[in-house]
Amino acid sequence: MSELDLVIRNGTVIDGSGEPPRQADVAIRDGVIVEVGEVTASGREEIDARGQLVTPGFVDVHTHYDGQATWENRLVPSTNHGVTTVVMGNCGVGFAPCKPEDRDLLIRLMEGVEDIPNVVLKEGVDWQWTSYPEFLDFLSSREFDADICSYVPHAALRTYVMGERAYSREPATSDEIRQMGEILEESVRAGAFGFGTSQTMFHRSSDGQLTPTLAATEEEYAGLAAALDRAGAGLIQFVIEYNDDWEQVLDMGLRRAKESNRPFSMALVQSHGNPRIWRTILDKFDAFNASGGTGTLQILPRPLGVLLGLELTLSPFYSTPTYLAMADLPLAERVSELRRPEVKERILGETNDPDPDMAMGMRVRDFDQLFEMGEGFDYEPAKESSIGAQARRLGVSPESLVYDSLLERDGRNILYLAFSNFADFSLEPCREMLLNEHVVPGLGDGGAHLGVICDGSIYTHLLTHWGRDRHQGERLPLPYLIHLMTRRSAEMVGLHDRGLVAPGHRADLNVIDLDHLGLDLPRVVRDLPAGGRRLMQDARGYTATVVGGTVVTRDGQPTGALPGRLVRGPQPALTSAPA
């Protein structure tokens, strides 16, 4: 055997198949795994993984790096957590195709739906494209610390064909549906992985307009699904709202996928307003798959955590008149004002007046689901640790307690609002979802919700909470968890060349010190274009992450290597390893 590029020795290999761990070396040449077992040949680079796990790289199927990938090379926070492949273009929002006159429409939509500031997008996105294939060509010229896959965003496609009419709740004409189908087919043939869409009123532009995809009829979805059928590739990705029409919307999406013979994927959470619907949806997907369809549900394996703080988009006082008057002050000056007793008294006496169309803002005073984040924060927090429960024990108002908490750490304290998946103060619904054969982890939303959510860390959380630390219920076996994050997620989007530690597969790998694996607390950084703010969360315990045979992080620190590239469409399994 000729010289190897990299050998990972003495590790405990959990290979992504779901099979039990085994001790083995892993040999890599030309970006591909060539041997798993006892490797006698030496490598130009070697990693001693004794006492550590060796796993496939994780596949993050639900991200929003559509903007970030145009100006940044590192796809953080996802790649802080062992992710080696990301899929963007989810929920129907993105930046291609786009005519020059429609750029502001797409920026306002992304700003409103995904909480990415307008000024960041205006300064950061370079707009060296009009068509979707041109967008892919632009991405293919760039280098990353993970591979990138992309859906065609339905809102951008609709805007490209219909212009501002896309936002006026008008149905597309038959000619417009034909145009959208032709563009989608061309885009899939150029390397798109399908299309993402949204059917929820929660998704709005920053100026309050509903996402244009909400007006799409079944005829429009039929035209798009038929385009995927003609192209012979592509997945349909949906987000729905658990309102009175949810079942009709879901049945329509499944029907279109079945008739076009295309796979279908949808986000699933336990809604606190309708806490039992998730079971019905699981049953529908079981029946859909049993009847010959291919459906996958993306679930967040912990509460959807809305983060509240004085540096962030939301707090329990963000819309009170007194706070609004000082909201633009530098943090230190704001904290100084807020510490004045008369200011506290005034704010506590005022009514919060959130935008009724902003669901997250309406819940900022759900004190029984609001928790203080501290070192070693448990993402399945005890009910009695909530702000509401603490206030009752202390005999004080929860508003007063949370006000004081926000001022700790010089105003940098962060509170955690369990927005979904925690209706009964337990993650048992998540455990049941995770055990379903048609489920993958998702909804980390890397690249989005920059001042509200930081769930890109769910891959580290799956290993630590579900595989090692959970004490409120049963844990899940590590081989199964690794399987969910790797092979099953890769196959969902058609990537059969990765997700397994086996000869002939792409050398995307993690070396993990499980005993020391852990999450740091989320923090605010200002490293975006125009000095924009975002939440970041780091991890401890990743000894190395390897993308295409190249080490991109060591001990959680980037090496500077950027082997990640755009992936154009589904990938077949490699037939053999390099000799």
C-alpha positions, 0 to 999 in steps of 0.5 A: 500500500502506498503512503497514507495521508492520515491515520487515526490510531487506537480509537473506539470506532462508532461507524455510523451504521448503528452497530456496536463500537469496535477498536480500530485504526482508520487510514485515509488517502486522497480524501477517502477512507481506505482501511478500517482495522489494524493499519500497519502502514504509516501516514504523513500525519497521525492522530492517537485516538486511544480512549476516544471515539472515532465517528463519521462527521455529522450532517446538519440538514437544517441550516441557513448559511445562505448569506454567511457562506457568501462572505465567511469561510467558517460555517460556525456555529455548526462546525464548532460541533463536529459538523462536516456537511451542512444543508441550507436553503431551508424554509423557503428563504434564501438569495437565489434566484434573484433579479437586482430589483428584488434584492431588498425584498429577499433581504427583508424576508431573511431579516424577518424570518431568520433574525439576520440584521438588514445591514449585515446582509446588505454589506455582506452579500455580494450578489454576483449572481442572478440565476440559481446556477450562477449562485452555485457557480459563485459558491463553488469558487469558495472554500469552507470548513465543511461541505455545503449543499443547498435547496432552491428557496421557494420564496426566492423562486416565487419572487423571481417569477412574480416580483412584488405580486408574490407578496400580495397573496395572489395565486400564481398563474399557470404560466408563472407555475410553468416558469417556476418549474422550469427554473427549478428543474434547471437548478436541480440539474445544476446541483440543487438538492430540491426546494425548501418552502414554508406554510406558516404565518410565523414567517414574515418579512421585517416589514410584516409581510407574510412569506410569499410561499404562504399563498402557494396553491396545490397547483403550484406545489404540483408544478414544482414537484413535477419539475423534481420528477423531470429532473429525477432528483431533489427533496421537498422540504416543508415547514408548517404551522400547527393551526386549524389547517395543518392536516390539510397542508401536510396531506397536500405536501405528502400527496405531491411528494408521493405523486412525483415520486420524490422524498419529503421532509418536514420539521416536527416539534412538540407545540406547547399550544397543541402538545399532542399533534406530534404523535399524529404527525409521526403516525402519518409519516409511518403510514406514508412510508409504509405505503411506498413514500419516502418521508423524513421528520427533522426534530430538535432533540431539546427544547427550542431555546429562545435566548433572552438578554440585554445584548439580544433581540428579546428580553421580558422588558424589550417592548416596555416604553422605558426600556425602548427609550434606552434600547440603543444605548451601549450596554454599559450605559444601559446597565447603569440606567437599569440599576437605578431603583426608580428605573426598575420601578418604572419598568416593572410598572409598565405593560410589555407590548410585544408585536402580536405577529411575533410569536417568540416576543409574545412568550417572553414572560412565560416565567414557568418556562424561563430558566437561568443559564449557568455553567453546565446548564441542563437543557432538560431543566427541572420544573422547580428551577424556573424563574416562575417557581423561584419567584413563588418560593421567594415570595417576589414577583417573577418580573422583579427576579428576572430583572435582577438576573438580567443585570448579572455579569454586567448585563451579559446574563442569558436566560433560556425560554423553552419555546417548544418540546417541553410542554410537560417539563420533560423531553420524553416526547423528544425521546419518542421522536428520536426513536422513530425510524423516519426521524433525523436531528435538525432545526439547529438553524445555524446561520440564522436567528442570530440574536434569539436562538443558538441551537447549532450545538444540538450535535454535541448535546445529543452525545452529552445529554442523550448519550451520557448525562440524562437523569430525568429519564432513559438515555439512548445508545451512542451507536444509535445517536451517531447513526442519526447524525451521520448515515441517516441524515446523509441518506435523507438528502441523497449523500451516499458517499459519507456518513460511514467509517468504512472503506470507500467512503468520504473521510469526514470524521470526528475524534471525540474525547467523550469523557470531557465533551461539553458545551460552553455557554452561548455568548455574543460576538460582533464579527459579522459584516457591519459589526453585526452581532450573533450568538456563538456557542463553543464545545470542549472535547473535539480532539479533531474534526476531519473534512475530506481527509484534512484536519480542520479543527484540533482541540476545538481550534480551527487549523486554517484548512478549508477543504470544504466545497459546494456539493452539487446534488445527491452523491452515489456511494463510491465504488471502491477505495483508492489503491 
